[in-house]
Amino acid sequence: GFNPTVSSDQNLKIETHIFNFQHAIYGESLQVEFEHFLRPEKKFNSIEELKAQIQSDSLQAQRFLT
């Protein structure tokens, strides 16, 4: 998406959270497959609201994938 809560940049981005993964892989190439749509993009009123939504999204994704 476009990260509307933290940026006015109009460059499309993909952010990927890898569960239970602790390695530094910035700059590396990897393949990502979309398994399930969680929610549409949304601008949050604060970083705290965004963090809470990310935590909720993470739990929902983990339930879907297990």
All heavy atoms as TSV, in Angstrom:
chain	resi	resn	atom	element	x	y	z
A	1	GLY	N	N	0.827	-1.185	0.000
A	1	GLY	CA	C	0.000	0.000	0.000
A	1	GLY	C	C	0.865	1.240	0.000
A	1	GLY	O	O	2.033	1.224	-0.363
A	2	PHE	N	N	0.278	2.324	0.465
A	2	PHE	CA	C	0.936	3.629	0.420
A	2	PHE	C	C	1.294	4.178	1.801
A	2	PHE	O	O	1.733	5.311	1.921
A	2	PHE	CB	C	0.047	4.627	-0.318
A	2	PHE	CG	C	-0.147	4.255	-1.756
A	2	PHE	CD1	C	-1.298	3.626	-2.181
A	2	PHE	CD2	C	0.838	4.512	-2.695
A	2	PHE	CE1	C	-1.476	3.270	-3.514
A	2	PHE	CE2	C	0.679	4.155	-4.029
A	2	PHE	CZ	C	-0.489	3.531	-4.438
A	3	ASN	N	N	1.095	3.407	2.862
A	3	ASN	CA	C	1.426	3.829	4.235
A	3	ASN	C	C	0.820	5.184	4.590
A	3	ASN	O	O	1.528	6.104	5.008
A	3	ASN	CB	C	2.939	3.881	4.452
A	3	ASN	CG	C	3.618	2.565	4.259
A	3	ASN	OD1	O	2.975	1.529	4.184
A	3	ASN	ND2	N	4.925	2.583	4.172
A	4	PRO	N	N	-0.488	5.358	4.449
A	4	PRO	CA	C	-1.090	6.675	4.629
A	4	PRO	C	C	-0.977	7.247	6.039
A	4	PRO	O	O	-1.044	8.459	6.209
A	4	PRO	CB	C	-2.556	6.462	4.251
A	4	PRO	CG	C	-2.803	5.012	4.501
A	4	PRO	CD	C	-1.490	4.334	4.161
A	5	THR	N	N	-0.779	6.416	7.046
A	5	THR	CA	C	-0.670	6.923	8.414
A	5	THR	C	C	0.666	7.604	8.662
A	5	THR	O	O	0.741	8.591	9.389
A	5	THR	CB	C	-0.875	5.776	9.430
A	5	THR	OG1	O	-2.162	5.191	9.195
A	5	THR	CG2	C	-0.792	6.271	10.873
A	6	VAL	N	N	1.726	7.104	8.048
A	6	VAL	CA	C	3.068	7.611	8.365
A	6	VAL	C	C	3.754	8.330	7.215
A	6	VAL	O	O	4.840	8.867	7.395
A	6	VAL	CB	C	3.984	6.467	8.867
A	6	VAL	CG1	C	3.473	5.899	10.174
A	6	VAL	CG2	C	4.111	5.377	7.826
A	7	SER	N	N	3.137	8.373	6.022
A	7	SER	CA	C	3.830	8.956	4.884
A	7	SER	C	C	2.845	9.539	3.881
A	7	SER	O	O	1.746	9.012	3.699
A	7	SER	CB	C	4.684	7.886	4.197
A	7	SER	OG	O	5.292	8.396	3.045
A	8	SER	N	N	3.257	10.604	3.215
A	8	SER	CA	C	2.472	11.133	2.098
A	8	SER	C	C	3.082	10.689	0.776
A	8	SER	O	O	2.618	11.077	-0.286
A	8	SER	CB	C	2.409	12.662	2.176
A	8	SER	OG	O	3.716	13.203	2.111
A	9	ASP	N	N	4.105	9.867	0.848
A	9	ASP	CA	C	4.767	9.306	-0.329
A	9	ASP	C	C	3.764	8.478	-1.126
A	9	ASP	O	O	3.035	7.670	-0.570
A	9	ASP	CB	C	5.936	8.434	0.136
A	9	ASP	CG	C	6.746	7.821	-0.992
A	9	ASP	OD1	O	6.445	8.053	-2.168
A	9	ASP	OD2	O	7.711	7.101	-0.668
A	10	GLN	N	N	3.719	8.668	-2.423
A	10	GLN	CA	C	2.764	7.944	-3.256
A	10	GLN	C	C	3.369	6.736	-3.965
A	10	GLN	O	O	2.808	6.237	-4.942
A	10	GLN	CB	C	2.141	8.906	-4.272
A	10	GLN	CG	C	1.231	9.935	-3.630
A	10	GLN	CD	C	0.065	9.275	-2.889
A	10	GLN	OE1	O	-0.706	8.532	-3.466
A	10	GLN	NE2	N	-0.038	9.537	-1.588
A	11	ASN	N	N	4.512	6.244	-3.483
A	11	ASN	CA	C	5.106	5.033	-4.038
A	11	ASN	C	C	4.495	3.816	-3.369
A	11	ASN	O	O	4.464	3.702	-2.147
A	11	ASN	CB	C	6.627	5.026	-3.839
A	11	ASN	CG	C	7.306	6.104	-4.645
A	11	ASN	OD1	O	6.992	6.299	-5.810
A	11	ASN	ND2	N	8.226	6.818	-4.025
A	12	LEU	N	N	4.012	2.881	-4.173
A	12	LEU	CA	C	3.413	1.657	-3.673
A	12	LEU	C	C	4.482	0.783	-3.017
A	12	LEU	O	O	5.577	0.630	-3.542
A	12	LEU	CB	C	2.757	0.901	-4.827
A	12	LEU	CG	C	1.961	-0.341	-4.490
A	12	LEU	CD1	C	0.774	0.011	-3.608
A	12	LEU	CD2	C	1.491	-1.002	-5.769
A	13	LYS	N	N	4.158	0.218	-1.850
A	13	LYS	CA	C	5.113	-0.599	-1.093
A	13	LYS	C	C	4.456	-1.907	-0.665
A	13	LYS	O	O	3.242	-1.989	-0.539
A	13	LYS	CB	C	5.553	0.136	0.168
A	13	LYS	CG	C	6.219	1.462	-0.078
A	13	LYS	CD	C	6.293	2.238	1.230
A	13	LYS	CE	C	6.589	3.686	1.005
A	13	LYS	NZ	N	5.494	4.438	0.394
A	14	ILE	N	N	5.274	-2.888	-0.420
A	14	ILE	CA	C	4.820	-4.142	0.189
A	14	ILE	C	C	5.659	-4.346	1.444
A	14	ILE	O	O	6.886	-4.310	1.400
A	14	ILE	CB	C	5.000	-5.338	-0.761
A	14	ILE	CG1	C	4.104	-5.187	-1.979
A	14	ILE	CG2	C	4.705	-6.644	-0.028
A	14	ILE	CD1	C	4.293	-6.271	-3.008
A	15	GLU	N	N	4.983	-4.529	2.568
A	15	GLU	CA	C	5.655	-4.848	3.823
A	15	GLU	C	C	5.247	-6.256	4.207
A	15	GLU	O	O	4.079	-6.607	4.162
A	15	GLU	CB	C	5.242	-3.871	4.921
A	15	GLU	CG	C	5.659	-2.447	4.634
A	15	GLU	CD	C	5.221	-1.487	5.731
A	15	GLU	OE1	O	4.716	-1.950	6.768
A	15	GLU	OE2	O	5.382	-0.290	5.530
A	16	THR	N	N	6.219	-7.058	4.592
A	16	THR	CA	C	5.951	-8.451	4.922
A	16	THR	C	C	6.443	-8.746	6.327
A	16	THR	O	O	7.570	-8.416	6.686
A	16	THR	CB	C	6.681	-9.381	3.924
A	16	THR	OG1	O	6.257	-9.046	2.603
A	16	THR	CG2	C	6.379	-10.829	4.209
A	17	HIS	N	N	5.586	-9.343	7.123
A	17	HIS	CA	C	5.979	-9.784	8.458
A	17	HIS	C	C	6.176	-11.293	8.387
A	17	HIS	O	O	5.285	-12.028	7.964
A	17	HIS	CB	C	4.896	-9.448	9.486
A	17	HIS	CG	C	5.252	-9.863	10.863
A	17	HIS	ND1	N	5.943	-9.038	11.721
A	17	HIS	CD2	C	5.053	-11.021	11.532
A	17	HIS	CE1	C	6.141	-9.670	12.856
A	17	HIS	NE2	N	5.611	-10.877	12.774
A	18	ILE	N	N	7.344	-11.749	8.796
A	18	ILE	CA	C	7.638	-13.182	8.790
A	18	ILE	C	C	7.612	-13.643	10.242
A	18	ILE	O	O	8.440	-13.226	11.047
A	18	ILE	CB	C	9.015	-13.472	8.147
A	18	ILE	CG1	C	9.080	-12.871	6.738
A	18	ILE	CG2	C	9.270	-14.973	8.126
A	18	ILE	CD1	C	10.448	-12.931	6.098
A	19	PHE	N	N	6.644	-14.488	10.572
A	19	PHE	CA	C	6.480	-14.949	11.950
A	19	PHE	C	C	7.657	-15.796	12.397
A	19	PHE	O	O	8.167	-16.625	11.660
A	19	PHE	CB	C	5.183	-15.764	12.092
A	19	PHE	CG	C	3.956	-14.985	11.720
A	19	PHE	CD1	C	3.170	-15.374	10.659
A	19	PHE	CD2	C	3.594	-13.854	12.433
A	19	PHE	CE1	C	2.036	-14.663	10.307
A	19	PHE	CE2	C	2.468	-13.127	12.095
A	19	PHE	CZ	C	1.684	-13.530	11.032
A	20	ASN	N	N	8.081	-15.574	13.644
A	20	ASN	CA	C	9.140	-16.365	14.283
A	20	ASN	C	C	10.428	-16.386	13.455
A	20	ASN	O	O	11.049	-17.433	13.275
A	20	ASN	CB	C	8.648	-17.799	14.547
A	20	ASN	CG	C	7.408	-17.820	15.394
A	20	ASN	OD1	O	7.321	-17.102	16.393
A	20	ASN	ND2	N	6.427	-18.597	14.992
A	21	PHE	N	N	10.818	-15.236	12.958
A	21	PHE	CA	C	12.012	-15.118	12.129
A	21	PHE	C	C	12.859	-13.983	12.680
A	21	PHE	O	O	12.381	-12.861	12.823
A	21	PHE	CB	C	11.594	-14.828	10.680
A	21	PHE	CG	C	12.730	-14.864	9.699
A	21	PHE	CD1	C	13.186	-16.068	9.187
A	21	PHE	CD2	C	13.338	-13.690	9.280
A	21	PHE	CE1	C	14.231	-16.105	8.275
A	21	PHE	CE2	C	14.377	-13.706	8.374
A	21	PHE	CZ	C	14.830	-14.921	7.866
A	22	GLN	N	N	14.105	-14.240	13.010
A	22	GLN	CA	C	14.947	-13.271	13.703
A	22	GLN	C	C	16.220	-12.897	12.952
A	22	GLN	O	O	17.190	-12.473	13.557
A	22	GLN	CB	C	15.322	-13.821	15.094
A	22	GLN	CG	C	14.142	-14.166	15.964
A	22	GLN	CD	C	13.294	-12.952	16.305
A	22	GLN	OE1	O	13.810	-11.864	16.517
A	22	GLN	NE2	N	11.981	-13.134	16.333
A	23	HIS	N	N	16.262	-13.054	11.646
A	23	HIS	CA	C	17.477	-12.783	10.887
A	23	HIS	C	C	17.383	-11.451	10.160
A	23	HIS	O	O	16.309	-11.020	9.761
A	23	HIS	CB	C	17.740	-13.905	9.872
A	23	HIS	CG	C	17.840	-15.253	10.504
A	23	HIS	ND1	N	18.960	-15.682	11.181
A	23	HIS	CD2	C	16.953	-16.267	10.590
A	23	HIS	CE1	C	18.759	-16.897	11.645
A	23	HIS	NE2	N	17.541	-17.279	11.297
A	24	ALA	N	N	18.516	-10.786	9.964
A	24	ALA	CA	C	18.567	-9.533	9.215
A	24	ALA	C	C	18.644	-9.858	7.732
A	24	ALA	O	O	19.644	-10.411	7.258
A	24	ALA	CB	C	19.781	-8.713	9.643
A	25	ILE	N	N	17.582	-9.528	6.993
A	25	ILE	CA	C	17.566	-9.840	5.559
A	25	ILE	C	C	17.266	-8.600	4.712
A	25	ILE	O	O	16.899	-8.722	3.547
A	25	ILE	CB	C	16.553	-10.963	5.237
A	25	ILE	CG1	C	15.152	-10.601	5.702
A	25	ILE	CG2	C	17.022	-12.286	5.843
A	25	ILE	CD1	C	14.089	-11.580	5.228
A	26	TYR	N	N	17.440	-7.418	5.281
A	26	TYR	CA	C	17.246	-6.194	4.499
A	26	TYR	C	C	18.176	-6.209	3.298
A	26	TYR	O	O	19.346	-6.562	3.397
A	26	TYR	CB	C	17.498	-4.951	5.355
A	26	TYR	CG	C	16.356	-4.652	6.290
A	26	TYR	CD1	C	16.411	-5.033	7.616
A	26	TYR	CD2	C	15.215	-4.009	5.826
A	26	TYR	CE1	C	15.360	-4.773	8.481
A	26	TYR	CE2	C	14.153	-3.747	6.675
A	26	TYR	CZ	C	14.235	-4.128	8.000
A	26	TYR	OH	O	13.182	-3.866	8.832
A	27	GLY	N	N	17.640	-5.859	2.126
A	27	GLY	CA	C	18.423	-5.841	0.909
A	27	GLY	C	C	18.444	-7.170	0.184
A	27	GLY	O	O	18.937	-7.256	-0.931
A	28	GLU	N	N	17.940	-8.224	0.837
A	28	GLU	CA	C	17.882	-9.542	0.208
A	28	GLU	C	C	16.625	-9.650	-0.651
A	28	GLU	O	O	15.642	-8.957	-0.424
A	28	GLU	CB	C	17.869	-10.640	1.267
A	28	GLU	CG	C	19.079	-10.671	2.164
A	28	GLU	CD	C	20.351	-11.059	1.439
A	28	GLU	OE1	O	20.270	-11.860	0.479
A	28	GLU	OE2	O	21.414	-10.562	1.815
A	29	SER	N	N	16.653	-10.532	-1.620
A	29	SER	CA	C	15.471	-10.813	-2.439
A	29	SER	C	C	14.737	-12.008	-1.862
A	29	SER	O	O	15.353	-12.957	-1.386
A	29	SER	CB	C	15.886	-11.133	-3.878
A	29	SER	OG	O	16.468	-10.013	-4.479
A	30	LEU	N	N	13.413	-11.949	-1.875
A	30	LEU	CA	C	12.628	-13.094	-1.481
A	30	LEU	C	C	11.312	-13.097	-2.242
A	30	LEU	O	O	10.908	-12.092	-2.803
A	30	LEU	CB	C	12.367	-13.137	0.028
A	30	LEU	CG	C	11.801	-11.902	0.680
A	30	LEU	CD1	C	10.475	-12.216	1.328
A	30	LEU	CD2	C	12.788	-11.480	1.757
A	31	GLN	N	N	10.700	-14.231	-2.282
A	31	GLN	CA	C	9.430	-14.389	-2.978
A	31	GLN	C	C	8.319	-14.410	-1.938
A	31	GLN	O	O	8.418	-15.106	-0.925
A	31	GLN	CB	C	9.429	-15.702	-3.761
A	31	GLN	CG	C	8.174	-15.922	-4.556
A	31	GLN	CD	C	8.275	-17.165	-5.427
A	31	GLN	OE1	O	9.360	-17.546	-5.846
A	31	GLN	NE2	N	7.145	-17.783	-5.676
A	32	VAL	N	N	7.264	-13.640	-2.188
A	32	VAL	CA	C	6.131	-13.558	-1.276
A	32	VAL	C	C	4.887	-14.032	-2.019
A	32	VAL	O	O	4.646	-13.616	-3.147
A	32	VAL	CB	C	5.928	-12.105	-0.781
A	32	VAL	CG1	C	4.690	-11.997	0.086
A	32	VAL	CG2	C	7.152	-11.609	-0.028
A	33	GLU	N	N	4.128	-14.893	-1.388
A	33	GLU	CA	C	2.864	-15.355	-1.961
A	33	GLU	C	C	1.721	-14.887	-1.066
A	33	GLU	O	O	1.781	-15.019	0.148
A	33	GLU	CB	C	2.840	-16.877	-2.068
A	33	GLU	CG	C	3.852	-17.421	-3.046
A	33	GLU	CD	C	3.777	-18.934	-3.190
A	33	GLU	OE1	O	2.722	-19.524	-2.856
A	33	GLU	OE2	O	4.782	-19.509	-3.629
A	34	PHE	N	N	0.700	-14.315	-1.676
A	34	PHE	CA	C	-0.463	-13.861	-0.932
A	34	PHE	C	C	-1.400	-15.041	-0.707
A	34	PHE	O	O	-1.799	-15.715	-1.640
A	34	PHE	CB	C	-1.178	-12.742	-1.685
A	34	PHE	CG	C	-0.328	-11.514	-1.837
A	34	PHE	CD1	C	0.387	-11.289	-3.002
A	34	PHE	CD2	C	-0.231	-10.598	-0.807
A	34	PHE	CE1	C	1.173	-10.161	-3.139
A	34	PHE	CE2	C	0.563	-9.469	-0.932
A	34	PHE	CZ	C	1.263	-9.249	-2.102
A	35	GLU	N	N	-1.757	-15.291	0.544
A	35	GLU	CA	C	-2.605	-16.419	0.904
A	35	GLU	C	C	-4.031	-15.996	1.239
A	35	GLU	O	O	-4.965	-16.754	1.007
A	35	GLU	CB	C	-2.015	-17.150	2.121
A	35	GLU	CG	C	-0.693	-17.822	1.860
A	35	GLU	CD	C	-0.823	-19.078	1.026
A	35	GLU	OE1	O	-1.882	-19.732	1.083
A	35	GLU	OE2	O	0.135	-19.400	0.307
A	36	HIS	N	N	-4.196	-14.810	1.824
A	36	HIS	CA	C	-5.509	-14.406	2.319
A	36	HIS	C	C	-5.531	-12.887	2.482
A	36	HIS	O	O	-4.575	-12.308	2.992
A	36	HIS	CB	C	-5.774	-15.088	3.663
A	36	HIS	CG	C	-7.081	-14.781	4.282
A	36	HIS	ND1	N	-8.257	-15.324	3.826
A	36	HIS	CD2	C	-7.400	-14.006	5.332
A	36	HIS	CE1	C	-9.251	-14.874	4.568
A	36	HIS	NE2	N	-8.757	-14.077	5.497
A	37	PHE	N	N	-6.610	-12.246	2.066
A	37	PHE	CA	C	-6.762	-10.798	2.228
A	37	PHE	C	C	-7.297	-10.513	3.624
A	37	PHE	O	O	-8.326	-11.058	4.022
A	37	PHE	CB	C	-7.729	-10.254	1.167
A	37	PHE	CG	C	-7.897	-8.767	1.218
A	37	PHE	CD1	C	-6.941	-7.933	0.648
A	37	PHE	CD2	C	-8.998	-8.206	1.830
A	37	PHE	CE1	C	-7.081	-6.560	0.694
A	37	PHE	CE2	C	-9.149	-6.823	1.874
A	37	PHE	CZ	C	-8.193	-6.007	1.307
A	38	LEU	N	N	-6.595	-9.658	4.386
A	38	LEU	CA	C	-7.026	-9.355	5.751
A	38	LEU	C	C	-7.953	-8.152	5.820
A	38	LEU	O	O	-8.990	-8.193	6.469
A	38	LEU	CB	C	-5.815	-9.101	6.652
A	38	LEU	CG	C	-4.896	-10.280	6.917
A	38	LEU	CD1	C	-3.721	-9.856	7.782
A	38	LEU	CD2	C	-5.658	-11.408	7.575
A	39	ARG	N	N	-7.551	-7.034	5.192
A	39	ARG	CA	C	-8.347	-5.811	5.289
A	39	ARG	C	C	-7.869	-4.805	4.266
A	39	ARG	O	O	-6.728	-4.876	3.793
A	39	ARG	CB	C	-8.257	-5.214	6.691
A	39	ARG	CG	C	-6.862	-4.757	7.058
A	39	ARG	CD	C	-6.813	-4.022	8.386
A	39	ARG	NE	N	-5.445	-3.776	8.780
A	39	ARG	CZ	C	-4.710	-2.749	8.342
A	39	ARG	NH1	N	-5.216	-1.865	7.510
A	39	ARG	NH2	N	-3.461	-2.607	8.743
A	40	PRO	N	N	-8.699	-3.839	3.908
A	40	PRO	CA	C	-8.245	-2.786	2.994
A	40	PRO	C	C	-7.306	-1.810	3.717
A	40	PRO	O	O	-7.264	-1.760	4.949
A	40	PRO	CB	C	-9.535	-2.082	2.583
A	40	PRO	CG	C	-10.489	-2.356	3.685
A	40	PRO	CD	C	-10.104	-3.710	4.253
A	41	GLU	N	N	-6.588	-1.042	2.941
A	41	GLU	CA	C	-5.697	-0.028	3.494
A	41	GLU	C	C	-6.512	1.040	4.211
A	41	GLU	O	O	-7.618	1.378	3.789
A	41	GLU	CB	C	-4.900	0.604	2.355
A	41	GLU	CG	C	-3.862	1.600	2.819
A	41	GLU	CD	C	-2.995	2.053	1.671
A	41	GLU	OE1	O	-3.518	2.749	0.784
A	41	GLU	OE2	O	-1.819	1.691	1.671
A	42	LYS	N	N	-5.964	1.574	5.294
A	42	LYS	CA	C	-6.671	2.556	6.103
A	42	LYS	C	C	-5.666	3.529	6.708
A	42	LYS	O	O	-4.562	3.124	7.083
A	42	LYS	CB	C	-7.431	1.835	7.225
A	42	LYS	CG	C	-8.109	2.736	8.208
A	42	LYS	CD	C	-8.787	1.940	9.310
A	42	LYS	CE	C	-9.378	2.884	10.346
A	42	LYS	NZ	N	-10.000	2.160	11.445
A	43	LYS	N	N	-6.055	4.790	6.825
A	43	LYS	CA	C	-5.229	5.768	7.537
A	43	LYS	C	C	-5.711	5.810	8.981
A	43	LYS	O	O	-6.888	6.015	9.252
A	43	LYS	CB	C	-5.337	7.152	6.913
A	43	LYS	CG	C	-4.474	8.165	7.624
A	43	LYS	CD	C	-4.423	9.491	6.923
A	43	LYS	CE	C	-3.512	10.417	7.719
A	43	LYS	NZ	N	-3.082	11.552	6.946
A	44	PHE	N	N	-4.795	5.600	9.918
A	44	PHE	CA	C	-5.129	5.591	11.339
A	44	PHE	C	C	-4.869	6.968	11.935
A	44	PHE	O	O	-4.061	7.744	11.429
A	44	PHE	CB	C	-4.325	4.518	12.064
A	44	PHE	CG	C	-4.684	3.130	11.610
A	44	PHE	CD1	C	-3.995	2.530	10.567
A	44	PHE	CD2	C	-5.725	2.443	12.197
A	44	PHE	CE1	C	-4.337	1.275	10.119
A	44	PHE	CE2	C	-6.083	1.179	11.764
A	44	PHE	CZ	C	-5.392	0.587	10.718
A	45	ASN	N	N	-5.544	7.264	13.031
A	45	ASN	CA	C	-5.422	8.574	13.678
A	45	ASN	C	C	-4.136	8.725	14.476
A	45	ASN	O	O	-3.758	9.838	14.825
A	45	ASN	CB	C	-6.627	8.831	14.582
A	45	ASN	CG	C	-7.890	8.991	13.774
A	45	ASN	OD1	O	-7.889	9.622	12.723
A	45	ASN	ND2	N	-8.974	8.400	14.260
A	46	SER	N	N	-3.476	7.608	14.776
A	46	SER	CA	C	-2.229	7.665	15.543
A	46	SER	C	C	-1.400	6.420	15.281
A	46	SER	O	O	-1.914	5.403	14.813
A	46	SER	CB	C	-2.532	7.767	17.048
A	46	SER	OG	O	-3.098	6.553	17.512
A	47	ILE	N	N	-0.133	6.522	15.624
A	47	ILE	CA	C	0.759	5.363	15.517
A	47	ILE	C	C	0.290	4.264	16.465
A	47	ILE	O	O	0.379	3.076	16.136
A	47	ILE	CB	C	2.223	5.766	15.816
A	47	ILE	CG1	C	2.737	6.762	14.772
A	47	ILE	CG2	C	3.127	4.547	15.900
A	47	ILE	CD1	C	2.791	6.212	13.362
A	48	GLU	N	N	-0.237	4.640	17.633
A	48	GLU	CA	C	-0.720	3.642	18.585
A	48	GLU	C	C	-1.874	2.828	17.990
A	48	GLU	O	O	-1.934	1.610	18.162
A	48	GLU	CB	C	-1.150	4.311	19.894
A	48	GLU	CG	C	-0.005	4.857	20.718
A	48	GLU	CD	C	0.615	6.139	20.123
A	48	GLU	OE1	O	-0.109	6.892	19.425
A	48	GLU	OE2	O	1.816	6.350	20.332
A	49	GLU	N	N	-2.804	3.496	17.296
A	49	GLU	CA	C	-3.899	2.779	16.631
A	49	GLU	C	C	-3.350	1.847	15.549
A	49	GLU	O	O	-3.824	0.721	15.404
A	49	GLU	CB	C	-4.891	3.753	15.998
A	49	GLU	CG	C	-5.817	4.424	16.968
A	49	GLU	CD	C	-6.841	5.296	16.255
A	49	GLU	OE1	O	-7.104	5.089	15.048
A	49	GLU	OE2	O	-7.382	6.195	16.915
A	50	LEU	N	N	-2.372	2.325	14.798
A	50	LEU	CA	C	-1.748	1.502	13.754
A	50	LEU	C	C	-1.094	0.268	14.372
A	50	LEU	O	O	-1.270	-0.853	13.896
A	50	LEU	CB	C	-0.723	2.320	12.977
A	50	LEU	CG	C	0.153	1.559	11.977
A	50	LEU	CD1	C	-0.691	0.896	10.896
A	50	LEU	CD2	C	1.180	2.503	11.361
A	51	LYS	N	N	-0.350	0.450	15.463
A	51	LYS	CA	C	0.306	-0.680	16.132
A	51	LYS	C	C	-0.714	-1.703	16.626
A	51	LYS	O	O	-0.503	-2.906	16.498
A	51	LYS	CB	C	1.156	-0.183	17.306
A	51	LYS	CG	C	2.425	0.529	16.888
A	51	LYS	CD	C	3.166	1.008	18.123
A	51	LYS	CE	C	4.423	1.748	17.777
A	51	LYS	NZ	N	5.123	2.228	18.980
A	52	ALA	N	N	-1.815	-1.227	17.191
A	52	ALA	CA	C	-2.853	-2.136	17.670
A	52	ALA	C	C	-3.458	-2.917	16.504
A	52	ALA	O	O	-3.718	-4.129	16.620
A	52	ALA	CB	C	-3.939	-1.363	18.419
A	53	GLN	N	N	-3.663	-2.260	15.365
A	53	GLN	CA	C	-4.217	-2.951	14.199
A	53	GLN	C	C	-3.240	-3.973	13.647
A	53	GLN	O	O	-3.634	-5.069	13.257
A	53	GLN	CB	C	-4.602	-1.949	13.116
A	53	GLN	CG	C	-5.260	-2.600	11.907
A	53	GLN	CD	C	-6.594	-3.240	12.255
A	53	GLN	OE1	O	-7.486	-2.559	12.745
A	53	GLN	NE2	N	-6.727	-4.534	12.002
A	54	ILE	N	N	-1.954	-3.616	13.626
A	54	ILE	CA	C	-0.939	-4.566	13.154
A	54	ILE	C	C	-0.928	-5.807	14.047
A	54	ILE	O	O	-0.843	-6.936	13.554
A	54	ILE	CB	C	0.455	-3.902	13.087
A	54	ILE	CG1	C	0.479	-2.869	11.955
A	54	ILE	CG2	C	1.556	-4.945	12.918
A	54	ILE	CD1	C	1.719	-1.994	11.937
A	55	GLN	N	N	-1.043	-5.619	15.352
A	55	GLN	CA	C	-1.080	-6.760	16.269
A	55	GLN	C	C	-2.313	-7.622	15.989
A	55	GLN	O	O	-2.228	-8.850	15.932
A	55	GLN	CB	C	-1.072	-6.298	17.714
A	55	GLN	CG	C	-1.014	-7.445	18.691
A	55	GLN	CD	C	-0.842	-6.982	20.121
A	55	GLN	OE1	O	-0.825	-5.798	20.423
A	55	GLN	NE2	N	-0.715	-7.932	21.019
A	56	SER	N	N	-3.456	-6.990	15.780
A	56	SER	CA	C	-4.677	-7.723	15.456
A	56	SER	C	C	-4.544	-8.459	14.127
A	56	SER	O	O	-4.931	-9.623	14.001
A	56	SER	CB	C	-5.866	-6.754	15.407
A	56	SER	OG	O	-7.031	-7.400	14.983
A	57	ASP	N	N	-3.992	-7.774	13.121
A	57	ASP	CA	C	-3.767	-8.397	11.813
A	57	ASP	C	C	-2.852	-9.611	11.944
A	57	ASP	O	O	-3.075	-10.648	11.320
A	57	ASP	CB	C	-3.129	-7.402	10.834
A	57	ASP	CG	C	-4.049	-6.277	10.427
A	57	ASP	OD1	O	-5.279	-6.356	10.663
A	57	ASP	OD2	O	-3.533	-5.296	9.860
A	58	SER	N	N	-1.816	-9.468	12.756
A	58	SER	CA	C	-0.848	-10.553	12.950
A	58	SER	C	C	-1.526	-11.781	13.556
A	58	SER	O	O	-1.327	-12.904	13.092
A	58	SER	CB	C	0.292	-10.070	13.844
A	58	SER	OG	O	1.205	-11.091	14.105
A	59	LEU	N	N	-2.340	-11.574	14.576
A	59	LEU	CA	C	-3.051	-12.686	15.210
A	59	LEU	C	C	-4.017	-13.346	14.216
A	59	LEU	O	O	-4.113	-14.573	14.151
A	59	LEU	CB	C	-3.791	-12.202	16.449
A	59	LEU	CG	C	-2.920	-11.785	17.621
A	59	LEU	CD1	C	-3.780	-11.134	18.702
A	59	LEU	CD2	C	-2.143	-12.957	18.169
A	60	GLN	N	N	-4.730	-12.536	13.456
A	60	GLN	CA	C	-5.670	-13.065	12.470
A	60	GLN	C	C	-4.923	-13.879	11.416
A	60	GLN	O	O	-5.356	-14.969	11.022
A	60	GLN	CB	C	-6.444	-11.932	11.799
A	60	GLN	CG	C	-7.476	-12.403	10.822
A	60	GLN	CD	C	-8.227	-11.256	10.159
A	60	GLN	OE1	O	-8.048	-10.095	10.473
A	60	GLN	NE2	N	-9.066	-11.597	9.203
A	61	ALA	N	N	-3.786	-13.370	10.937
A	61	ALA	CA	C	-3.004	-14.078	9.933
A	61	ALA	C	C	-2.472	-15.407	10.475
A	61	ALA	O	O	-2.525	-16.430	9.786
A	61	ALA	CB	C	-1.844	-13.208	9.448
A	62	GLN	N	N	-1.976	-15.391	11.707
A	62	GLN	CA	C	-1.461	-16.628	12.293
A	62	GLN	C	C	-2.564	-17.674	12.441
A	62	GLN	O	O	-2.339	-18.857	12.199
A	62	GLN	CB	C	-0.801	-16.337	13.635
A	62	GLN	CG	C	0.512	-15.610	13.480
A	62	GLN	CD	C	1.181	-15.323	14.803
A	62	GLN	OE1	O	1.628	-16.250	15.457
A	62	GLN	NE2	N	1.234	-14.061	15.189
A	63	ARG	N	N	-3.772	-17.240	12.830
A	63	ARG	CA	C	-4.891	-18.189	12.924
A	63	ARG	C	C	-5.225	-18.753	11.553
A	63	ARG	O	O	-5.513	-19.940	11.424
A	63	ARG	CB	C	-6.107	-17.499	13.539
A	63	ARG	CG	C	-6.018	-17.339	15.039
A	63	ARG	CD	C	-7.353	-16.937	15.655
A	63	ARG	NE	N	-7.865	-15.679	15.157
A	63	ARG	CZ	C	-7.639	-14.486	15.687
A	63	ARG	NH1	N	-6.903	-14.382	16.773
A	63	ARG	NH2	N	-8.147	-13.398	15.161
A	64	PHE	N	N	-5.204	-17.908	10.541
A	64	PHE	CA	C	-5.524	-18.367	9.188
A	64	PHE	C	C	-4.494	-19.381	8.695
A	64	PHE	O	O	-4.843	-20.350	8.025
A	64	PHE	CB	C	-5.604	-17.186	8.238
A	64	PHE	CG	C	-5.864	-17.587	6.816
A	64	PHE	CD1	C	-7.148	-17.880	6.387
A	64	PHE	CD2	C	-4.824	-17.707	5.903
A	64	PHE	CE1	C	-7.396	-18.286	5.091
A	64	PHE	CE2	C	-5.060	-18.108	4.596
A	64	PHE	CZ	C	-6.347	-18.393	4.187
A	65	LEU	N	N	-3.231	-19.149	9.003
A	65	LEU	CA	C	-2.152	-19.965	8.446
A	65	LEU	C	C	-1.896	-21.262	9.214
A	65	LEU	O	O	-1.127	-22.090	8.756
A	65	LEU	CB	C	-0.867	-19.144	8.382
A	65	LEU	CG	C	-0.899	-17.973	7.407
A	65	LEU	CD1	C	0.330	-17.070	7.592
A	65	LEU	CD2	C	-0.987	-18.479	5.972
A	66	THR	N	N	-2.505	-21.417	10.393
A	66	THR	CA	C	-2.270	-22.651	11.156
A	66	THR	C	C	-3.477	-23.562	11.128
A	66	THR	O	O	-4.543	-23.218	10.793
A	66	THR	CB	C	-1.902	-22.348	12.615
A	66	THR	OG1	O	-2.920	-21.567	13.216
A	66	THR	CG2	C	-0.579	-21.640	12.701
